[in-house]
Amino acid sequence: MPGKDKSDLLQGTLDMLVLKVVAVEPLHGYAIAQRIGQISQALLHVPQGSLYPALHRLENKGWLAATWQQTDAGRDTKVYRLTAKGRRQLDDEVAEWARVSQGIQLILSTTE
């Protein structure tokens, strides 16, 4: 779309992206959003209004576990890490994403 600076996340991809980023290392919410933006070279932006409900949902499903830690500035922050159940879910979602994106690529590569 012309005039858009950043892409909206496709429906259903936020969970997969959060799980993938947290699989690399435990992070707090703001850092998760920052890392997604950084890795995507600022193509993807995760609004706080989407991120924090997703983090709670993933934690409730047992895909993430969280602990409270104190930052260097003395503030308490909730740090999320991937669970074994979350690792299995991530693997399933990545496989499904590959399958769907392959189908989309087949459609896009058809000649007119």
Backbone as a printed PyTorch tensor [residue, N CA C, xyz], in Angstrom:
tensor([[[  0.8330,  -1.1950,   0.0000],
         [  0.0000,   0.0000,   0.0000],
         [  0.8680,   1.2450,   0.0000]],

        [[  0.5990,   2.1620,  -0.8790],
         [  1.3800,   3.3920,  -0.8880],
         [  1.1960,   4.1720,   0.4110]],

        [[  2.2850,   4.7870,   0.8770],
         [  2.1930,   5.6270,   2.0550],
         [  2.3520,   4.9020,   3.3830]],

        [[  2.4340,   3.6020,   3.3520],
         [  2.6100,   2.8690,   4.6070],
         [  4.0950,   2.7510,   4.9010]],

        [[  4.4750,   3.1110,   6.1110],
         [  5.8740,   3.0040,   6.5010],
         [  6.2310,   1.5990,   6.9490]],

        [[  5.3090,   0.9450,   7.6390],
         [  5.5910,  -0.3750,   8.1890],
         [  4.4340,  -1.3010,   7.8820]],

        [[  4.7650,  -2.5600,   7.6680],
         [  3.7470,  -3.5480,   7.3540],
         [  2.9930,  -3.9540,   8.6040]],

        [[  1.6950,  -4.1210,   8.4600],
         [  0.9110,  -4.7240,   9.5240],
         [  1.2300,  -6.2060,   9.5300]],

        [[  1.1950,  -6.8030,  10.7000],
         [  1.4550,  -8.2330,  10.7740],
         [  0.2840,  -8.9910,  10.1850]],

        [[  0.5850, -10.0150,   9.4240],
         [ -0.4540, -10.8650,   8.8870],
         [ -1.1660, -11.5650,  10.0300]],

        [[ -2.4620, -11.7620,   9.8560],
         [ -3.2500, -12.4590,  10.8610],
         [ -2.5900, -13.7760,  11.2390]],

        [[ -2.3840, -14.0020,  12.5240],
         [ -1.8530, -15.2760,  12.9850],
         [ -0.3420, -15.3920,  13.0240]],

        [[  0.3870, -14.3580,  12.6160],
         [  1.8500, -14.4800,  12.6150],
         [  2.4930, -13.9490,  13.8910]],

        [[  1.7930, -13.1500,  14.6570],
         [  2.3960, -12.5400,  15.8410],
         [  2.8830, -13.5960,  16.8280]],

        [[  2.0750, -14.6050,  17.0950],
         [  2.4860, -15.6490,  18.0340],
         [  3.7810, -16.3090,  17.5730]],

        [[  3.8440, -16.6530,  16.3020],
         [  5.0320, -17.3140,  15.7670],
         [  6.2620, -16.4090,  15.9030]],

        [[  6.1170, -15.1370,  15.5930],
         [  7.2460, -14.2160,  15.6730],
         [  7.7250, -14.0420,  17.1090]],

        [[  6.7920, -13.9160,  18.0340],
         [  7.1630, -13.7770,  19.4450],
         [  7.8760, -15.0360,  19.9230]],

        [[  7.3220, -16.1990,  19.6140],
         [  7.9480, -17.4490,  20.0250],
         [  9.3650, -17.5690,  19.4550]],

        [[  9.5350, -17.1920,  18.2040],
         [ 10.8490, -17.2950,  17.5520],
         [ 11.8660, -16.3690,  18.2160]],

        [[ 11.4740, -15.1460,  18.4830],
         [ 12.3940, -14.1820,  19.0890],
         [ 12.7730, -14.6170,  20.5060]],

        [[ 11.8140, -15.1040,  21.2600],
         [ 12.0870, -15.5310,  22.6330],
         [ 12.8690, -16.8480,  22.6560]],

        [[ 12.7860, -17.6310,  21.5760],
         [ 13.5690, -18.8740,  21.5010],
         [ 15.0590, -18.5800,  21.4980]],

        [[ 15.4450, -17.4430,  20.9830],
         [ 16.8590, -17.0730,  20.9170],
         [ 17.3880, -16.7260,  22.3110]],

        [[ 16.5930, -15.9580,  23.0650],
         [ 16.9740, -15.5780,  24.4160],
         [ 15.7560, -15.0190,  25.1450]],

        [[ 15.7050, -15.1860,  26.4600],
         [ 14.6020, -14.6010,  27.2320],
         [ 14.6360, -13.0760,  27.1190]],

        [[ 13.4570, -12.4880,  26.9640],
         [ 13.3550, -11.0340,  26.7990],
         [ 12.1060, -10.5070,  27.4910]],

        [[ 12.1220,  -9.2180,  27.8280],
         [ 10.9130,  -8.5720,  28.3250],
         [ 10.1150,  -8.0410,  27.1370]],

        [[  8.8710,  -7.6760,  27.3780],
         [  7.9540,  -7.3160,  26.3000],
         [  8.4620,  -6.2580,  25.3500]],

        [[  8.9290,  -5.1430,  25.8810],
         [  9.4030,  -4.0630,  25.0160],
         [ 10.5570,  -4.5410,  24.1450]],

        [[ 11.4620,  -5.3470,  24.7340],
         [ 12.6050,  -5.8550,  23.9720],
         [ 12.1560,  -6.8120,  22.8660]],

        [[ 11.0720,  -7.5480,  23.1060],
         [ 10.5380,  -8.4470,  22.0730],
         [ 10.0930,  -7.6310,  20.8680]],

        [[  9.3350,  -6.5760,  21.1160],
         [  8.8650,  -5.7140,  20.0290],
         [ 10.0390,  -5.0710,  19.3010]],

        [[ 11.0300,  -4.6110,  20.0640],
         [ 12.2130,  -3.9930,  19.4650],
         [ 12.9720,  -4.9900,  18.6020]],

        [[ 13.1240,  -6.2120,  19.0880],
         [ 13.8770,  -7.2260,  18.3570],
         [ 13.1750,  -7.5990,  17.0560]],

        [[ 11.8570,  -7.7180,  17.0810],
         [ 11.1170,  -8.0110,  15.8490],
         [ 11.3490,  -6.9010,  14.8330]],

        [[ 11.2800,  -5.6650,  15.2790],
         [ 11.5420,  -4.5450,  14.3840],
         [ 12.9670,  -4.5450,  13.8530]],

        [[ 13.9020,  -4.8470,  14.7340],
         [ 15.3170,  -4.8570,  14.3490],
         [ 15.6180,  -5.9590,  13.3390]],

        [[ 15.1840,  -7.1740,  13.6280],
         [ 15.4730,  -8.3010,  12.7420],
         [ 14.7960,  -8.1250,  11.3870]],

        [[ 13.5940,  -7.5490,  11.3890],
         [ 12.8630,  -7.3590,  10.1350],
         [ 13.3220,  -6.1070,   9.3910]],

        [[ 14.3700,  -5.4800,   9.8770],
         [ 14.8860,  -4.2390,   9.2950],
         [ 13.7960,  -3.1790,   9.2320]],

        [[ 13.0320,  -3.0880,  10.3170],
         [ 11.9730,  -2.0980,  10.5100],
         [ 10.7790,  -2.2930,   9.5740]],

        [[ 10.6760,  -3.4480,   8.9450],
         [  9.5160,  -3.7250,   8.0970],
         [  8.2970,  -4.1180,   8.9190]],

        [[  8.5320,  -4.6900,  10.0930],
         [  7.4440,  -5.1240,  10.9590],
         [  7.4480,  -4.3150,  12.2410]],

        [[  6.2670,  -3.9230,  12.6590],
         [  6.0900,  -3.1490,  13.8860],
         [  5.0150,  -3.8310,  14.7070]],

        [[  5.3050,  -4.0810,  15.9670],
         [  4.3320,  -4.7140,  16.8540],
         [  3.8640,  -3.6800,  17.8640]],

        [[  2.6260,  -3.2220,  17.7320],
         [  2.1020,  -2.2570,  18.6980],
         [  1.9300,  -2.8980,  20.0700]],

        [[  2.1370,  -2.1140,  21.1270],
         [  1.9810,  -2.6280,  22.4850],
         [  0.5840,  -3.1920,  22.7160]],

        [[ -0.4060,  -2.5960,  22.0810],
         [ -1.7730,  -3.0580,  22.2390],
         [ -2.0150,  -4.4410,  21.6570]],

        [[ -1.1320,  -4.8910,  20.7990],
         [ -1.1950,  -6.2530,  20.2650],
         [ -0.2330,  -7.1740,  21.0020]],

        [[  0.9470,  -6.6490,  21.3530],
         [  1.9870,  -7.4810,  21.9430],
         [  1.6010,  -8.0220,  23.3150]],

        [[  1.1770,  -7.1530,  24.2210],
         [  0.9570,  -7.6060,  25.5920],
         [ -0.1980,  -8.5910,  25.7220]],

        [[ -1.3000,  -8.4130,  25.0050],
         [ -2.3210,  -9.4770,  25.0320],
         [ -1.7860, -10.7980,  24.4730]],

        [[ -0.9290, -10.7270,  23.4470],
         [ -0.3400, -11.9440,  22.8810],
         [  0.5640, -12.6220,  23.9010]],

        [[  1.3670, -11.8500,  24.6170],
         [  2.2490, -12.4300,  25.6310],
         [  1.4490, -13.1370,  26.7170]],

        [[  0.3630, -12.5100,  27.1630],
         [ -0.4940, -13.1390,  28.1880],
         [ -1.1250, -14.4170,  27.6450]],

        [[ -1.5790, -14.3750,  26.4120],
         [ -2.1950, -15.5500,  25.7890],
         [ -1.1840, -16.7010,  25.6760]],

        [[  0.0230, -16.3920,  25.2240],
         [  1.0600, -17.4130,  25.0710],
         [  1.4810, -17.9820,  26.4220]],

        [[  1.5040, -17.1330,  27.4210],
         [  1.8270, -17.6070,  28.7680],
         [  0.7060, -18.5110,  29.3030]],

        [[ -0.5310, -18.1190,  29.0790],
         [ -1.6680, -18.9350,  29.5330],
         [ -1.7160, -20.2930,  28.8380]],

        [[ -1.2460, -20.3600,  27.5910],
         [ -1.2220, -21.6310,  26.8610],
         [ -0.0340, -22.5020,  27.2610]],

        [[  0.8610, -21.9490,  28.0630],
         [  2.0320, -22.6990,  28.4960],
         [  3.1680, -22.6850,  27.4930]],

        [[  3.0930, -21.8140,  26.4960],
         [  4.1410, -21.7300,  25.4810],
         [  5.2790, -20.8260,  25.9200]],

        [[  4.9730, -19.8940,  26.8130],
         [  5.9770, -19.0240,  27.4150],
         [  5.8690, -19.1280,  28.9270]],

        [[  6.9920, -18.9790,  29.5870],
         [  7.0120, -18.8530,  31.0410],
         [  7.6310, -17.4940,  31.3450]],

        [[  7.2090, -16.8890,  32.4250],
         [  7.6980, -15.5500,  32.7500],
         [  8.1670, -15.4860,  34.1960]],

        [[  9.1930, -14.7050,  34.4040],
         [  9.6840, -14.4180,  35.7470],
         [  9.9010, -12.9170,  35.8560]],

        [[  9.7570, -12.4160,  37.0590],
         [ 10.0200, -10.9950,  37.3040],
         [ 11.4890, -10.8230,  37.6130]],

        [[ 12.1140,  -9.8550,  36.9520],
         [ 13.5170,  -9.5400,  37.1970],
         [ 13.6590,  -8.0400,  37.3570]],

        [[ 14.6790,  -7.6590,  38.0760],
         [ 14.9350,  -6.2340,  38.2640],
         [ 15.9540,  -5.7600,  37.2300]],

        [[ 15.6430,  -4.6460,  36.5810],
         [ 16.5510,  -4.0720,  35.5880],
         [ 17.6850,  -3.3400,  36.2810]],

        [[ 18.6660,  -2.9270,  35.4950],
         [ 19.7790,  -2.1400,  36.0390],
         [ 19.2800,  -0.8300,  36.6370]],

        [[ 18.1610,  -0.3340,  36.1090],
         [ 17.5890,   0.9210,  36.6070],
         [ 16.7510,   0.7050,  37.8670]],

        [[ 16.6580,  -0.5570,  38.3270],
         [ 15.9180,  -0.8310,  39.5470],
         [ 14.4320,  -1.0780,  39.3590]],

        [[ 13.9920,  -1.1790,  38.1290],
         [ 12.5740,  -1.4400,  37.8490],
         [ 12.3490,  -2.9280,  37.6800]],

        [[ 11.1800,  -3.3890,  38.0990],
         [ 10.8150,  -4.7860,  37.8760],
         [ 10.2300,  -4.9380,  36.4800]],

        [[ 10.6510,  -5.9850,  35.7960],
         [ 10.1450,  -6.2630,  34.4560],
         [  9.9030,  -7.7590,  34.3170]],

        [[  8.8940,  -8.1000,  33.5460],
         [  8.5470,  -9.4940,  33.3280],
         [  9.3320,  -9.9970,  32.1250]],

        [[ 10.1310, -11.0390,  32.3320],
         [ 10.9760, -11.5950,  31.2800],
         [ 10.3860, -12.9380,  30.8520]],

        [[ 10.2240, -13.0910,  29.5500],
         [  9.5820, -14.2800,  28.9790],
         [ 10.6300, -15.2130,  28.3870]],

        [[ 10.4180, -16.5130,  28.5830],
         [ 11.2830, -17.5150,  27.9660],
         [ 10.3910, -18.5930,  27.3560]],

        [[ 10.9200, -19.2580,  26.3580],
         [ 10.1940, -20.3060,  25.6540],
         [ 10.1870, -21.5830,  26.4970]],

        [[  9.0490, -22.2530,  26.5760],
         [  8.9490, -23.5350,  27.2640],
         [  9.1160, -24.6640,  26.2380]],

        [[  9.2170, -25.8900,  26.7260],
         [  9.3030, -27.0460,  25.8140],
         [  8.0330, -27.1370,  24.9720]],

        [[  6.8980, -26.8690,  25.5910],
         [  5.6250, -26.8650,  24.8590],
         [  5.6260, -25.7550,  23.8010]],

        [[  6.1980, -24.6100,  24.1490],
         [  6.3190, -23.5050,  23.2090],
         [  7.2360, -23.8390,  22.0420]],

        [[  8.2990, -24.5880,  22.3090],
         [  9.2240, -25.0130,  21.2480],
         [  8.5070, -25.8980,  20.2440]],

        [[  7.6850, -26.8320,  20.7440],
         [  6.9200, -27.6980,  19.8370],
         [  5.9280, -26.8650,  19.0190]],

        [[  5.2870, -25.9070,  19.6580],
         [  4.3310, -25.0530,  18.9470],
         [  5.0430, -24.2230,  17.8890]],

        [[  6.1870, -23.6690,  18.2390],
         [  6.9630, -22.8880,  17.2770],
         [  7.3370, -23.7410,  16.0760]],

        [[  7.8230, -24.9420,  16.3160],
         [  8.1870, -25.8310,  15.2090],
         [  6.9860, -26.1100,  14.3130]],

        [[  5.8210, -26.3420,  14.9270],
         [  4.5950, -26.5860,  14.1490],
         [  4.2050, -25.3560,  13.3320]],

        [[  4.2790, -24.1800,  13.9510],
         [  3.8870, -22.9490,  13.2480],
         [  4.8380, -22.6080,  12.1180]],

        [[  6.1240, -22.8310,  12.3120],
         [  7.1060, -22.5630,  11.2490],
         [  6.8560, -23.5010,  10.0720]],

        [[  6.5830, -24.7690,  10.3530],
         [  6.2960, -25.7250,   9.2730],
         [  5.0310, -25.3240,   8.5200]],

        [[  4.0070, -24.9080,   9.2380],
         [  2.7580, -24.4810,   8.5950],
         [  2.9750, -23.2180,   7.7650]],

        [[  3.7510, -22.2630,   8.3010],
         [  4.0570, -21.0370,   7.5710],
         [  4.7880, -21.3600,   6.2690]],

        [[  5.7420, -22.2770,   6.3150],
         [  6.4800, -22.6680,   5.1120],
         [  5.5360, -23.2820,   4.0810]],

        [[  4.6180, -24.1140,   4.5430],
         [  3.6580, -24.7580,   3.6420],
         [  2.7460, -23.7110,   2.9850]],

        [[  2.2070, -22.8130,   3.7790],
         [  1.2920, -21.7920,   3.2520],
         [  2.0290, -20.8270,   2.3280]],

        [[  3.2260, -20.4010,   2.7250],
         [  3.9590, -19.4520,   1.8790],
         [  4.3710, -20.0950,   0.5570]],

        [[  4.6340, -21.3990,   0.5700],
         [  4.9320, -22.0980,  -0.6780],
         [  3.7110, -22.0740,  -1.6010]],

        [[  2.5400, -22.3030,  -1.0370],
         [  1.3130, -22.2430,  -1.8340],
         [  1.0670, -20.8570,  -2.3960]],

        [[  1.3110, -19.8400,  -1.5960],
         [  1.1520, -18.4560,  -2.0740],
         [  2.1470, -18.1710,  -3.1900]],

        [[  3.3820, -18.6200,  -3.0020],
         [  4.3990, -18.3920,  -4.0370],
         [  4.0170, -19.0730,  -5.3470]],

        [[  3.4480, -20.2480,  -5.2780],
         [  2.9950, -20.9510,  -6.4940],
         [  1.9250, -20.1210,  -7.2240]],

        [[  1.0200, -19.5530,  -6.4610],
         [ -0.0320, -18.7310,  -7.0690],
         [  0.5620, -17.4600,  -7.6880]],

        [[  1.4580, -16.8130,  -6.9550],
         [  2.0560, -15.5760,  -7.4500],
         [  2.9440, -15.7880,  -8.6660]],

        [[  3.4780, -16.9700,  -8.8250],
         [  4.3740, -17.2250,  -9.9510],
         [  3.6360, -17.6440, -11.2230]],

        [[  2.3230, -17.7520, -11.1660],
         [  1.5910, -18.0940, -12.3880],
         [  1.6410, -16.9240, -13.3560]],

        [[  1.6450, -17.2370, -14.6140],
         [  1.6870, -16.1740, -15.6320],
         [  0.2680, -15.7370, -15.9590]],

        [[  0.1850, -14.4970, -16.3430],
         [ -1.1300, -13.9250, -16.6670],
         [ -1.4800, -14.1740, -18.1140]]])
